[in-house]
Amino acid sequence: MNLDADDDDVPQLLASNPKDEVEQALDGQIEDLNLVKVPITIVTGYLGSGKTTLLNYILNERHGKKIAVILNEFGDSADIEKSLTVSHSGQQVEEWLELSNGCLCCSVKDTGVNAIEALMARRGAFDYILLETTGLADPGNIAPLFWVDEGLGSSIYLDGIVTLVDAKNLVRELDHSVGEECVEGGHGAVMTTAHLQISHADSIIVNKADLVSAEELAAVTARVRAINSVARVEVTSHSRVPVLEGWLLDLHAYDRVDGEGLEFAEKGHSHLDPTISTIMIPVPPVAETHLDALDRWLRSVLWESELPVPDGTMPPSFEVHRLKGLLALTDGSRKVIQGVREVFEILDGGGPAESGADGSGGAAEGKLVLIGRGLEKGLFTTSLHHALQ
Ligand SMILES: Nc1nc2c(ncn2[C@@H]2O[C@H](COP(=O)(O)OP(=O)(O)OP(=O)(O)O)[C@@H](O)[C@H]2O)c(=O)[nH]1
């Protein structure tokens, strides 16, 4: 995993193996954490969008499973512990997750993974961990904290981000910042918390469908897809998601890339939202020797927010929130690319690439999808293709 060289905190989290510390502290009295790898899903959504309703729904639907719900809420400044509600066999038990200060966002970088692992060492592993953020949270700040390197042997892994939106109020939240902090995007467009929560999502639940007409629902859904064309989108009332696996649980959004989803990014592309959009860049088959150039391009784009452009071209102002890609290598193998904000990873993508459309058996074309502000497809495509020459 690549980390922003300027960010001193993240390497601290990854420098030592939290699991080792837990095991040493408990002097071998715990079950072998190597046997379990527990998914952590971040559940985010604007105020009143139905997050609590959703979490209760999941707890009921997965009755008997051991699910930890971590509430990421700001308490009093004197509050040094966060409540952790653990659902086990239908019973909810209050636990305490000790953090170094009152805000999970700030302290989890050092202690969050450790604290969850210590808790599992005491109580046994959970089946799922659901982290509910406050209505105003930017999930892009939280996700990298739980995206732990495979090599570190952590017993938790980031499964994905689920965002709830309120079908009745979303358009108003996107068009008029309703009291939250917001920043001017390029072209005078305002970026709201609702934009950030949608752009980072792997699964989007358009909730409160019962409160809008079919036309309003279609408009809201189209707006959501215009911002994020790769997330799965489900429409619900009272957060009742018909199928939990693949939509809320077992997403594997950070260790797999769905080629069909990337295809949809191209089809779903529109300019319905003035602030955030999704672009898909076709990537011709690359040789293994091009991967260094790709890594340099990603570092420039994600770490420096600088797009390498041909001489004389005005560099654009942009930011990338989420990135996913599938690369076809000329030797027939594949690579998967995952990124959230400045953190990214290029992984082996398993089996051989699919055959080309001409049936020649040659490597298929790769795809890179970026979601963010100020992304001009033509310029990004030229820049990447130039870097890979
Ligand atoms: N009509 C209708 N009401 C809903 C729906 N989903 C949730 N609600 C209601 O909306 C209110 C807010 O729902 P919550 O689940 O508490 O929302 P939340 O996102 O946890 O809210 P915050 O904690 O304020 O961020 C509650 O009164 C719910 O009963 C829905 O689909 N339709």
The ligand as a Gaussian input file, in Angstrom:
#p B3LYP/6-31G(d) Opt

LIG

0 1
 N      -41.140000       7.753000       6.277000
 C      -39.954000       7.186000       6.495000
 N      -39.321000       7.421000       7.665000
 C      -38.108000       6.836000       7.861000
 C      -37.516000       6.015000       6.895000
 N      -36.318000       5.581000       7.357000
 C      -36.163000       6.132000       8.574000
 N      -37.248000       6.900000       8.895000
 C      -37.475000       7.701000      10.092000
 O      -36.625000       8.821000       9.992000
 C      -36.125000       9.197000      11.264000
 C      -34.592000       9.228000      11.232000
 O      -34.132000       7.892000      11.043000
 P      -32.778000       7.372000      11.719000
 O      -32.642000       5.934000      11.397000
 O      -32.750000       7.754000      13.172000
 O      -31.749000       8.251000      10.932000
 P      -30.197000       8.509000      11.259000
 O      -29.501000       8.593000       9.948000
 O      -29.685000       7.494000      12.219000
 O      -30.281000       9.938000      11.922000
 P      -29.110000      10.748000      12.741000
 O      -28.756000       9.855000      13.891000
 O      -29.810000      12.005000      13.102000
 O      -27.989000      10.986000      11.786000
 C      -36.691000       8.184000      12.246000
 O      -37.854000       8.747000      12.832000
 C      -37.068000       6.987000      11.362000
 O      -38.126000       6.236000      11.897000
 C      -38.216000       5.782000       5.661000
 O      -37.754000       5.098000       4.725000
 N      -39.415000       6.403000       5.528000

